[in-house]
């Protein structure tokens, strides 16, 4: 699947790990909203995951713009970076926001 096709598009994200929730296996707390795009399939066979950045309250669902893809080079599980339509983030801002989880994976940020 080519996850880069989502860059610049509006997507709907359903949160399975809202801001402040605890990871069921690893015990860390999510400092951002994290969920999936319904009716998609990622490289790992599950629905395509997404970080929702720029919103500082727990969400159940969110509709926003995909501004980047986290392409994991040592794992087959890309992640979308989704933000409110009017928000722009630098690569550094994205990296800081997702480091809580992505620090364990080799990855590159892909942008339009």
ChimeraX commands (.cxc) that place a marker at each C-alpha (Angstrom):
marker #1 position 0.00,0.00,0.00 radius 0.5
marker #1 position 1.25,3.48,-0.85 radius 0.5
marker #1 position 0.65,5.50,2.31 radius 0.5
marker #1 position 2.06,8.63,0.66 radius 0.5
marker #1 position -1.21,8.92,-1.28 radius 0.5
marker #1 position -2.79,10.26,1.93 radius 0.5
marker #1 position -0.47,13.29,2.20 radius 0.5
marker #1 position -2.50,16.46,1.69 radius 0.5
marker #1 position -5.82,14.60,1.98 radius 0.5
marker #1 position -8.54,14.98,4.62 radius 0.5
marker #1 position -8.92,11.77,6.64 radius 0.5
marker #1 position -11.16,10.53,9.43 radius 0.5
marker #1 position -9.32,9.02,12.43 radius 0.5
marker #1 position -10.98,6.89,15.13 radius 0.5
marker #1 position -9.01,6.94,18.39 radius 0.5
marker #1 position -8.24,3.64,20.05 radius 0.5
marker #1 position -5.62,5.35,22.23 radius 0.5
marker #1 position -6.83,8.86,23.15 radius 0.5
marker #1 position -4.48,11.40,24.70 radius 0.5
marker #1 position -3.70,10.34,28.28 radius 0.5
marker #1 position -4.57,6.66,27.81 radius 0.5
marker #1 position -2.14,3.89,28.71 radius 0.5
marker #1 position -0.66,1.43,26.20 radius 0.5
marker #1 position -2.15,-2.01,27.00 radius 0.5
marker #1 position 1.16,-3.92,26.72 radius 0.5
marker #1 position 3.98,-1.45,27.33 radius 0.5
marker #1 position 2.37,0.75,29.99 radius 0.5
marker #1 position 3.42,4.17,28.66 radius 0.5
marker #1 position 0.90,7.01,28.51 radius 0.5
marker #1 position -0.01,8.54,25.15 radius 0.5
marker #1 position 0.90,12.26,25.07 radius 0.5
marker #1 position -1.07,12.65,21.80 radius 0.5
marker #1 position -4.24,11.17,20.33 radius 0.5
marker #1 position -3.51,7.98,18.38 radius 0.5
marker #1 position -5.88,5.96,16.29 radius 0.5
marker #1 position -6.61,4.45,12.91 radius 0.5
marker #1 position -8.23,5.29,9.59 radius 0.5
marker #1 position -11.30,3.03,9.20 radius 0.5
marker #1 position -11.59,0.76,6.17 radius 0.5
marker #1 position -7.88,0.84,5.32 radius 0.5
marker #1 position -5.17,-1.83,5.48 radius 0.5
marker #1 position -1.58,-1.09,6.45 radius 0.5
marker #1 position 1.55,-3.15,5.81 radius 0.5
marker #1 position 1.01,-5.06,9.05 radius 0.5
marker #1 position -2.47,-6.19,7.94 radius 0.5
marker #1 position -4.22,-3.92,10.44 radius 0.5
marker #1 position -5.94,-0.60,9.75 radius 0.5
marker #1 position -3.63,2.32,8.98 radius 0.5
marker #1 position -2.52,4.06,12.19 radius 0.5
marker #1 position -2.42,7.82,12.67 radius 0.5
marker #1 position -1.01,10.30,15.15 radius 0.5
marker #1 position -3.33,13.29,15.64 radius 0.5
marker #1 position -1.16,16.29,16.53 radius 0.5
marker #1 position -2.12,19.84,17.43 radius 0.5
marker #1 position -5.11,18.91,19.62 radius 0.5
marker #1 position -4.51,18.88,23.37 radius 0.5
marker #1 position -7.70,17.18,24.57 radius 0.5
marker #1 position -8.64,13.48,24.38 radius 0.5
marker #1 position -10.68,12.69,21.27 radius 0.5
marker #1 position -12.90,9.84,20.12 radius 0.5
marker #1 position -12.81,10.81,16.44 radius 0.5
marker #1 position -11.09,13.48,14.41 radius 0.5
marker #1 position -11.25,14.71,10.83 radius 0.5
marker #1 position -8.11,16.50,9.69 radius 0.5
marker #1 position -5.39,16.85,7.10 radius 0.5
marker #1 position -2.58,14.33,6.65 radius 0.5
marker #1 position 0.65,16.36,6.45 radius 0.5
marker #1 position 3.22,13.56,6.59 radius 0.5
marker #1 position 3.83,9.82,6.79 radius 0.5
marker #1 position 6.12,8.15,9.31 radius 0.5
marker #1 position 7.74,5.44,7.21 radius 0.5
marker #1 position 9.32,2.84,9.47 radius 0.5
marker #1 position 12.37,1.35,7.77 radius 0.5
marker #1 position 12.70,-1.56,10.23 radius 0.5
marker #1 position 8.98,-2.37,10.55 radius 0.5
marker #1 position 6.13,-2.67,8.04 radius 0.5
marker #1 position 3.76,-0.27,9.78 radius 0.5
marker #1 position 3.64,3.30,8.44 radius 0.5
marker #1 position 1.78,5.96,10.43 radius 0.5
marker #1 position -0.03,9.07,9.22 radius 0.5
marker #1 position 0.49,12.48,10.81 radius 0.5
marker #1 position -2.92,14.19,10.93 radius 0.5
marker #1 position -3.51,17.77,12.11 radius 0.5
marker #1 position -6.27,20.39,12.10 radius 0.5
marker #1 position -6.70,21.78,8.56 radius 0.5
marker #1 position -5.02,25.12,9.32 radius 0.5
marker #1 position -2.00,23.77,11.24 radius 0.5
marker #1 position 1.52,23.39,9.87 radius 0.5
marker #1 position 4.26,21.57,11.80 radius 0.5
marker #1 position 7.98,21.30,11.10 radius 0.5
marker #1 position 9.75,17.94,10.93 radius 0.5
marker #1 position 11.32,18.72,14.33 radius 0.5
marker #1 position 7.92,19.44,15.88 radius 0.5
marker #1 position 6.54,16.18,14.52 radius 0.5
marker #1 position 9.58,14.18,15.68 radius 0.5
marker #1 position 9.30,15.60,19.23 radius 0.5
marker #1 position 5.59,14.81,19.41 radius 0.5
marker #1 position 5.96,11.17,18.28 radius 0.5
marker #1 position 9.28,10.33,19.96 radius 0.5
marker #1 position 7.49,8.62,22.87 radius 0.5
marker #1 position 6.79,5.70,20.52 radius 0.5
marker #1 position 8.90,6.18,17.39 radius 0.5
marker #1 position 12.18,6.30,19.35 radius 0.5
marker #1 position 12.11,2.50,19.21 radius 0.5
marker #1 position 11.88,2.35,15.41 radius 0.5
marker #1 position 14.06,3.51,12.56 radius 0.5
marker #1 position 11.95,5.82,10.42 radius 0.5
marker #1 position 11.87,8.69,8.00 radius 0.5
marker #1 position 9.25,11.39,7.61 radius 0.5
marker #1 position 7.76,11.60,4.14 radius 0.5
marker #1 position 6.11,14.83,3.08 radius 0.5
marker #1 position 4.56,16.20,-0.09 radius 0.5
marker link #1:1,2 radius 0.2
marker link #1:2,3 radius 0.2
marker link #1:3,4 radius 0.2
marker link #1:4,5 radius 0.2
marker link #1:5,6 radius 0.2
marker link #1:6,7 radius 0.2
marker link #1:7,8 radius 0.2
marker link #1:8,9 radius 0.2
marker link #1:9,10 radius 0.2
marker link #1:10,11 radius 0.2
marker link #1:11,12 radius 0.2
marker link #1:12,13 radius 0.2
marker link #1:13,14 radius 0.2
marker link #1:14,15 radius 0.2
marker link #1:15,16 radius 0.2
marker link #1:16,17 radius 0.2
marker link #1:17,18 radius 0.2
marker link #1:18,19 radius 0.2
marker link #1:19,20 radius 0.2
marker link #1:20,21 radius 0.2
marker link #1:21,22 radius 0.2
marker link #1:22,23 radius 0.2
marker link #1:23,24 radius 0.2
marker link #1:24,25 radius 0.2
marker link #1:25,26 radius 0.2
marker link #1:26,27 radius 0.2
marker link #1:27,28 radius 0.2
marker link #1:28,29 radius 0.2
marker link #1:29,30 radius 0.2
marker link #1:30,31 radius 0.2
marker link #1:31,32 radius 0.2
marker link #1:32,33 radius 0.2
marker link #1:33,34 radius 0.2
marker link #1:34,35 radius 0.2
marker link #1:35,36 radius 0.2
marker link #1:36,37 radius 0.2
marker link #1:37,38 radius 0.2
marker link #1:38,39 radius 0.2
marker link #1:39,40 radius 0.2
marker link #1:40,41 radius 0.2
marker link #1:41,42 radius 0.2
marker link #1:42,43 radius 0.2
marker link #1:43,44 radius 0.2
marker link #1:44,45 radius 0.2
marker link #1:45,46 radius 0.2
marker link #1:46,47 radius 0.2
marker link #1:47,48 radius 0.2
marker link #1:48,49 radius 0.2
marker link #1:49,50 radius 0.2
marker link #1:50,51 radius 0.2
marker link #1:51,52 radius 0.2
marker link #1:52,53 radius 0.2
marker link #1:53,54 radius 0.2
marker link #1:54,55 radius 0.2
marker link #1:55,56 radius 0.2
marker link #1:56,57 radius 0.2
marker link #1:57,58 radius 0.2
marker link #1:58,59 radius 0.2
marker link #1:59,60 radius 0.2
marker link #1:60,61 radius 0.2
marker link #1:61,62 radius 0.2
marker link #1:62,63 radius 0.2
marker link #1:63,64 radius 0.2
marker link #1:64,65 radius 0.2
marker link #1:65,66 radius 0.2
marker link #1:66,67 radius 0.2
marker link #1:67,68 radius 0.2
marker link #1:68,69 radius 0.2
marker link #1:69,70 radius 0.2
marker link #1:70,71 radius 0.2
marker link #1:71,72 radius 0.2
marker link #1:72,73 radius 0.2
marker link #1:73,74 radius 0.2
marker link #1:74,75 radius 0.2
marker link #1:75,76 radius 0.2
marker link #1:76,77 radius 0.2
marker link #1:77,78 radius 0.2
marker link #1:78,79 radius 0.2
marker link #1:79,80 radius 0.2
marker link #1:80,81 radius 0.2
marker link #1:81,82 radius 0.2
marker link #1:82,83 radius 0.2
marker link #1:83,84 radius 0.2
marker link #1:84,85 radius 0.2
marker link #1:85,86 radius 0.2
marker link #1:86,87 radius 0.2
marker link #1:87,88 radius 0.2
marker link #1:88,89 radius 0.2
marker link #1:89,90 radius 0.2
marker link #1:90,91 radius 0.2
marker link #1:91,92 radius 0.2
marker link #1:92,93 radius 0.2
marker link #1:93,94 radius 0.2
marker link #1:94,95 radius 0.2
marker link #1:95,96 radius 0.2
marker link #1:96,97 radius 0.2
marker link #1:97,98 radius 0.2
marker link #1:98,99 radius 0.2
marker link #1:99,100 radius 0.2
marker link #1:100,101 radius 0.2
marker link #1:101,102 radius 0.2
marker link #1:102,103 radius 0.2
marker link #1:103,104 radius 0.2
marker link #1:104,105 radius 0.2
marker link #1:105,106 radius 0.2
marker link #1:106,107 radius 0.2
marker link #1:107,108 radius 0.2
marker link #1:108,109 radius 0.2
marker link #1:109,110 radius 0.2
marker link #1:110,111 radius 0.2
marker link #1:111,112 radius 0.2
view
